[in-house]
């Protein structure tokens, strides 16, 4: 072959090779039947920080690749739910890929406040970001991603409308499609199982405990009964399942962090609505008789045994809404401080208040006057005494001592 022929063939090859390369499709990954079906376990555990619930689930699948060995992808998910004392609830979600941590999501909620804190950690093969921290306080979202802060904005702001302080666009977070698909499928498939691991308040001595009747003003424990526990468990299941899907928010691309925070806020809102409008409403399973605490749905935490949440048990009456005092069945509330039993009446104490006295008796300050006595004033203080309008009614003044009528009371004058 002549030199000119070789050059001609080389030129033809140079023009044809790119076309041939384009004609060869890129390697395609194809997911085939899972090696194992999703499996899960639910355990009650205790560590140095106290008791918690642990839900584990896993999925292994095979991914076929043209001209390459099959890929084996194993996704493990660990979800925990715990209380630190009665003030802070933490829910965590940790996703692992083939034994290595892939994604971490920690949500802290605080009793009797509307603050929610969210911390997220992204590990390879995630690309684009490593750490995101967000807080919703008073309905306002504060956040930073890898140290870049956003302009504080209402929590209801659409993720795509959130602006960074530096004016630059947010990072694009990506994940291997096959890994993302396996993770999403596992999270979706195990939602029902996850809900079975969510438990309600557990620090009760007896799930059917009801306060024994007391003639005295008292606070009632309205949470320690089966009906309330089941109601709150239902609300917590709803929120727990909702939290479990947060990891799938990677589909939001550059807005992944704020989609997740938005989902968490929505999960919390749904739980509050459930608690406030179902369990803790006046007449609900946890608040048979409202006494200042009805509808107080942001009381997430389990109260101490015997403590009040501003409600009374069925059959009781509310005595004082400011401190949740109740009167047992068969007694009558009186003046916000006393419960009258049978045979008693709620009467004026002649000092701007009320108290319980036997039928026919007269109230006088903090005491009830005996039959035949009245309530007068001595040194500016309501006092039970023999009533009078003249000294003569008291025996009259006597030289060297005796009784006189003073401010409607017979007073003895020392001799």
Secondary structure, DSSP 8 states (H G I E B T S, - for coil): --HHHHHHHHHHHHHHHHHHHHHS----EEEEEEEEEEEEEEEEEEETTEEEEEEEEEEEEEEEETTEEEEEEEEEEEEEEEEETTTEEEEEEEEEETTEEEEEEEEEEETTS--EEEEEEE-TT-BS-SEEEEEEETTEEEEEETTEEB--EETTS-GGG--BTT-------B--HHHHHHHHHHHHHTHHHHHHT-------S-TT------SS-EE---SSSHHHHHHHHHHHHHHHHHHHTGGGGGGGGGGHHHHHHHHHHHHHHHHHHHIIIIISSTTBTTBSEESS-TT-TT--S---TT---SEE-TT-EEEETTTTEEE-TT-EEETTTEEE-TTEEEEE-SSSSEEEEETT-EEETTEEE-TT-EEEEETTEEEEE-B-SSGGGGT---TT-EEEEETTEEEEE--
